[in-house]
Amino acid sequence: MSPIDEEQLQGLKGLRNFLRVRTSYDVLPLSFRLIILDNDLLIKKSLDILIQNGIVSAPLWDSQQSRFAGLLTATDYINLIQYYCQFPEHIDDVEKFRLSSLRDIEKAIGVLPLETVSVHPSRPLYEACSRMLKSRARRIPLVDIDHETERETVVSVITQYRILKFIAVNTEQHTMLLKQTVREIGLGTYSNLATAKMTDSVLEVINLMVVHNISAVPIVDKNNVVLNVFEAVDVIPCIKGGAYDELKSTVGEALTKRPEDFQGIYTCQEDDRLDSIFVTLRQSRVHRLVVIDDNWHLKGIISLSDILKYVLFTGVTSDEAELSAPP
Ligand code: ATP
């Protein structure tokens, strides 16, 4: 890794200042829809709703107490699958579980519940980013208080993806200064990479994601050439309609169930500069970058959290640290 150069530092400071003066509200489009699911809904039904609406997560609402009850994500379905594997004799319960049972499922399989952090939409975007990174959440609900009822209301959910897109689209004057390469700044993970083969079962890949606490596994051939990436969200169509047996099918078969508008995977090389990665983020729907060599051999993986962490925490000067201290 090389030391950070002056121009790069200026670029990063510019991005951090931008995140301090913008709020989460700024990231939201002028008009958007928000699908909130009632906690009493059957988990089975929630899958259909996500698929029908082309979404992969939704806030949950406790209508008895009229309050926000957490965020439903692909991880919850992965937990359900683990439950099914650990207690196959309870398959009838699996069919009857409601979204409100998700916390009991976590307890039964012994995973720690994800912290349900939320942020007020008028707080600086910097705060939403650092909360997300600290809690390892990939998305964060924007929760406000309705002045008439004094009750919580979910305004929207912002993701790492949306924030990086917002940065990439609005701060070209800063991102163009980020000329150090992926190799120079050590961006991403390059050792102990979790990979799988096309012939591995979906269950094996899910297990890898759980053990490594990651949301994507590159699929390689016997020569370590990258063929595809299996993502946590690819699990959703696999268990549609309670077809848990399909989890025993191969990754290759599961990947054929992707939506028709799936845009493919994105790659980069270690000699690519960070400014060019921001150009890719600006132009495409990137959720992670697979780092390859000239012959498509797998070298590493750069997740959105790797990029966001680099932007937020690299080369922070003491005067900047004061600005970022929580109120
Ligand atoms: P997302 O990519 O879903 O937005 P994220 O940015 O938190 O979420 P993860 O895929 O969960 O990404 O990655 C978390 C950390 O693990 C990152 O530092 C990333 O470089 C690393 N990582 C990601 N995939 C793998 C993998 N297959 N093997 C080893 N490490 C990985």
Boltz pocket constraint, residues with backbone or C-beta under 6 A from the ligand:
constraints:
  - pocket:
      binder: B
      contacts: [[A, 136], [A, 138], [A, 160], [A, 188], [A, 189], [A, 191], [A, 192], [A, 193], [A, 194], [A, 195], [A, 212], [A, 213], [A, 214], [A, 215], [A, 216], [A, 217], [A, 218], [A, 287], [A, 288], [A, 301], [A, 302], [A, 303], [A, 304], [A, 305], [A, 306]]
      max_distance: 6.0
